[in-house]
Amino acid sequence: MARVIRVLLVDDDALVRAGLSMMLDGAAGISVVAEAADGREALTAADAHSPDVVLMDLRMPRVDGIDATRRLRALARPPEVIVLTTFDSDENVLRALRVGASGFLLKDTPPEQIVAAVTRVAAGEPILSPSVTRRLMERTVAQSGAYDRARAALDALTPREREVALAIARGRSNAELASELAMSVTTAKAHVSSILAKLGLDNRTQIALLAHDAGAV
C-alpha cells in the first residue's frame, strides 16, 4: 500500500482549518491527523502525531508561524512546512522560508493545487512560484546585505553543483534538472545533498533563495 501523507493544519481561524481539513481528507493518499490554533499548539500536536507536512499560518497569537516553523524544523524528525499566507507581508514570507519552510501557498489557492503541493512537498520537492519568489528577492536583497554572502556561498560550489543550484532556483524537480543537465536522477540527488551539506542549508527552497540573493537567477 502507498504511504499516506500525514498532515497537521495550523491556523487561528477555525473556518480555514475546517475547509482545509475537508479538502485534504477527501484527497487520496492524504490524512489530516491534527489541527492547531497557534504555533504553541502546533508543536504539541507535532510531537503527538508526527506529521509529514504542516500547513502553517503566519500570523497567530502566542507563537507565530515563523517561530513555530523554526522550532519544527529543529526536531529530530522535522516535518515539511508549507506557509499559508494572504501575501500581505513579503518580509514575513521570506523569514519563514529562511527558517526552513519548504514553500508557500496563498490562502485562495485552488483546492487541487493545495493537494498537489502537499504531495509534492512530502516527496521532497519545494513549492516555489518563480514569479512570486523573484518579486520577494527584488524587494529585499538590496536592503538585506545578503548579496555578498550569497555570492561567496555560490563560489564555494563546484561548477556542476552551481548548475544544479541554479536549476533548483528555476523551480526544477530532480527529474527535470537531471534531464536538463544530462545526468541521472541519482546523481542529481547526490549533488543536491552535497550542496545542502556544503552550505549548511536545510532544504531545496533555501538553495533557491541563496541563488536569488546572489542575483544568479
Secondary structure as a PSIPRED ss2 file (coil, helix, strand):
# PSIPRED VFORMAT (PSIPRED V4.0)

   1 M C   1.000  0.000  0.000
   2 A C   1.000  0.000  0.000
   3 R C   1.000  0.000  0.000
   4 V C   1.000  0.000  0.000
   5 I E   0.000  0.000  1.000
   6 R E   0.000  0.000  1.000
   7 V E   0.000  0.000  1.000
   8 L E   0.000  0.000  1.000
   9 L E   0.000  0.000  1.000
  10 V E   0.000  0.000  1.000
  11 D C   1.000  0.000  0.000
  12 D C   1.000  0.000  0.000
  13 D C   1.000  0.000  0.000
  14 A H   0.000  1.000  0.000
  15 L H   0.000  1.000  0.000
  16 V H   0.000  1.000  0.000
  17 R H   0.000  1.000  0.000
  18 A H   0.000  1.000  0.000
  19 G H   0.000  1.000  0.000
  20 L H   0.000  1.000  0.000
  21 S H   0.000  1.000  0.000
  22 M H   0.000  1.000  0.000
  23 M H   0.000  1.000  0.000
  24 L H   0.000  1.000  0.000
  25 D H   0.000  1.000  0.000
  26 G C   1.000  0.000  0.000
  27 A C   1.000  0.000  0.000
  28 A C   1.000  0.000  0.000
  29 G C   1.000  0.000  0.000
  30 I E   0.000  0.000  1.000
  31 S E   0.000  0.000  1.000
  32 V E   0.000  0.000  1.000
  33 V E   0.000  0.000  1.000
  34 A E   0.000  0.000  1.000
  35 E E   0.000  0.000  1.000
  36 A E   0.000  0.000  1.000
  37 A C   1.000  0.000  0.000
  38 D C   1.000  0.000  0.000
  39 G H   0.000  1.000  0.000
  40 R H   0.000  1.000  0.000
  41 E H   0.000  1.000  0.000
  42 A H   0.000  1.000  0.000
  43 L H   0.000  1.000  0.000
  44 T H   0.000  1.000  0.000
  45 A H   0.000  1.000  0.000
  46 A H   0.000  1.000  0.000
  47 D H   0.000  1.000  0.000
  48 A H   0.000  1.000  0.000
  49 H H   0.000  1.000  0.000
  50 S C   1.000  0.000  0.000
  51 P C   1.000  0.000  0.000
  52 D C   1.000  0.000  0.000
  53 V E   0.000  0.000  1.000
  54 V E   0.000  0.000  1.000
  55 L E   0.000  0.000  1.000
  56 M E   0.000  0.000  1.000
  57 D E   0.000  0.000  1.000
  58 L C   1.000  0.000  0.000
  59 R C   1.000  0.000  0.000
  60 M C   1.000  0.000  0.000
  61 P C   1.000  0.000  0.000
  62 R C   1.000  0.000  0.000
  63 V C   1.000  0.000  0.000
  64 D C   1.000  0.000  0.000
  65 G H   0.000  1.000  0.000
  66 I H   0.000  1.000  0.000
  67 D H   0.000  1.000  0.000
  68 A H   0.000  1.000  0.000
  69 T H   0.000  1.000  0.000
  70 R H   0.000  1.000  0.000
  71 R H   0.000  1.000  0.000
  72 L H   0.000  1.000  0.000
  73 R H   0.000  1.000  0.000
  74 A C   1.000  0.000  0.000
  75 L C   1.000  0.000  0.000
  76 A C   1.000  0.000  0.000
  77 R C   1.000  0.000  0.000
  78 P C   1.000  0.000  0.000
  79 P C   1.000  0.000  0.000
  80 E E   0.000  0.000  1.000
  81 V E   0.000  0.000  1.000
  82 I E   0.000  0.000  1.000
  83 V E   0.000  0.000  1.000
  84 L E   0.000  0.000  1.000
  85 T E   0.000  0.000  1.000
  86 T C   1.000  0.000  0.000
  87 F C   1.000  0.000  0.000
  88 D C   1.000  0.000  0.000
  89 S C   1.000  0.000  0.000
  90 D H   0.000  1.000  0.000
  91 E H   0.000  1.000  0.000
  92 N H   0.000  1.000  0.000
  93 V H   0.000  1.000  0.000
  94 L H   0.000  1.000  0.000
  95 R H   0.000  1.000  0.000
  96 A H   0.000  1.000  0.000
  97 L H   0.000  1.000  0.000
  98 R H   0.000  1.000  0.000
  99 V C   1.000  0.000  0.000
 100 G C   1.000  0.000  0.000
 101 A C   1.000  0.000  0.000
 102 S C   1.000  0.000  0.000
 103 G E   0.000  0.000  1.000
 104 F E   0.000  0.000  1.000
 105 L E   0.000  0.000  1.000
 106 L E   0.000  0.000  1.000
 107 K C   1.000  0.000  0.000
 108 D C   1.000  0.000  0.000
 109 T C   1.000  0.000  0.000
 110 P C   1.000  0.000  0.000
 111 P H   0.000  1.000  0.000
 112 E H   0.000  1.000  0.000
 113 Q H   0.000  1.000  0.000
 114 I H   0.000  1.000  0.000
 115 V H   0.000  1.000  0.000
 116 A H   0.000  1.000  0.000
 117 A H   0.000  1.000  0.000
 118 V H   0.000  1.000  0.000
 119 T H   0.000  1.000  0.000
 120 R H   0.000  1.000  0.000
 121 V H   0.000  1.000  0.000
 122 A H   0.000  1.000  0.000
 123 A C   1.000  0.000  0.000
 124 G C   1.000  0.000  0.000
 125 E C   1.000  0.000  0.000
 126 P C   1.000  0.000  0.000
 127 I E   0.000  0.000  1.000
 128 L C   1.000  0.000  0.000
 129 S C   1.000  0.000  0.000
 130 P H   0.000  1.000  0.000
 131 S H   0.000  1.000  0.000
 132 V H   0.000  1.000  0.000
 133 T H   0.000  1.000  0.000
 134 R H   0.000  1.000  0.000
 135 R H   0.000  1.000  0.000
 136 L H   0.000  1.000  0.000
 137 M H   0.000  1.000  0.000
 138 E H   0.000  1.000  0.000
 139 R H   0.000  1.000  0.000
 140 T H   0.000  1.000  0.000
 141 V H   0.000  1.000  0.000
 142 A H   0.000  1.000  0.000
 143 Q H   0.000  1.000  0.000
 144 S H   0.000  1.000  0.000
 145 G C   1.000  0.000  0.000
 146 A H   0.000  1.000  0.000
 147 Y H   0.000  1.000  0.000
 148 D H   0.000  1.000  0.000
 149 R H   0.000  1.000  0.000
 150 A H   0.000  1.000  0.000
 151 R H   0.000  1.000  0.000
 152 A H   0.000  1.000  0.000
 153 A H   0.000  1.000  0.000
 154 L H   0.000  1.000  0.000
 155 D H   0.000  1.000  0.000
 156 A C   1.000  0.000  0.000
 157 L C   1.000  0.000  0.000
 158 T C   1.000  0.000  0.000
 159 P H   0.000  1.000  0.000
 160 R H   0.000  1.000  0.000
 161 E H   0.000  1.000  0.000
 162 R H   0.000  1.000  0.000
 163 E H   0.000  1.000  0.000
 164 V H   0.000  1.000  0.000
 165 A H   0.000  1.000  0.000
 166 L H   0.000  1.000  0.000
 167 A H   0.000  1.000  0.000
 168 I H   0.000  1.000  0.000
 169 A H   0.000  1.000  0.000
 170 R C   1.000  0.000  0.000
 171 G C   1.000  0.000  0.000
 172 R C   1.000  0.000  0.000
 173 S C   1.000  0.000  0.000
 174 N H   0.000  1.000  0.000
 175 A H   0.000  1.000  0.000
 176 E H   0.000  1.000  0.000
 177 L H   0.000  1.000  0.000
 178 A H   0.000  1.000  0.000
 179 S H   0.000  1.000  0.000
 180 E H   0.000  1.000  0.000
 181 L C   1.000  0.000  0.000
 182 A C   1.000  0.000  0.000
 183 M C   1.000  0.000  0.000
 184 S C   1.000  0.000  0.000
 185 V H   0.000  1.000  0.000
 186 T H   0.000  1.000  0.000
 187 T H   0.000  1.000  0.000
 188 A H   0.000  1.000  0.000
 189 K H   0.000  1.000  0.000
 190 A H   0.000  1.000  0.000
 191 H H   0.000  1.000  0.000
 192 V H   0.000  1.000  0.000
 193 S H   0.000  1.000  0.000
 194 S H   0.000  1.000  0.000
 195 I H   0.000  1.000  0.000
 196 L H   0.000  1.000  0.000
 197 A H   0.000  1.000  0.000
 198 K H   0.000  1.000  0.000
 199 L H   0.000  1.000  0.000
 200 G C   1.000  0.000  0.000
 201 L C   1.000  0.000  0.000
 202 D C   1.000  0.000  0.000
 203 N C   1.000  0.000  0.000
 204 R H   0.000  1.000  0.000
 205 T H   0.000  1.000  0.000
 206 Q H   0.000  1.000  0.000
 207 I H   0.000  1.000  0.000
 208 A H   0.000  1.000  0.000
 209 L H   0.000  1.000  0.000
 210 L H   0.000  1.000  0.000
 211 A H   0.000  1.000  0.000
 212 H H   0.000  1.000  0.000
 213 D H   0.000  1.000  0.000
 214 A C   1.000  0.000  0.000
 215 G C   1.000  0.000  0.000
 216 A C   1.000  0.000  0.000
 217 V C   1.000  0.000  0.000
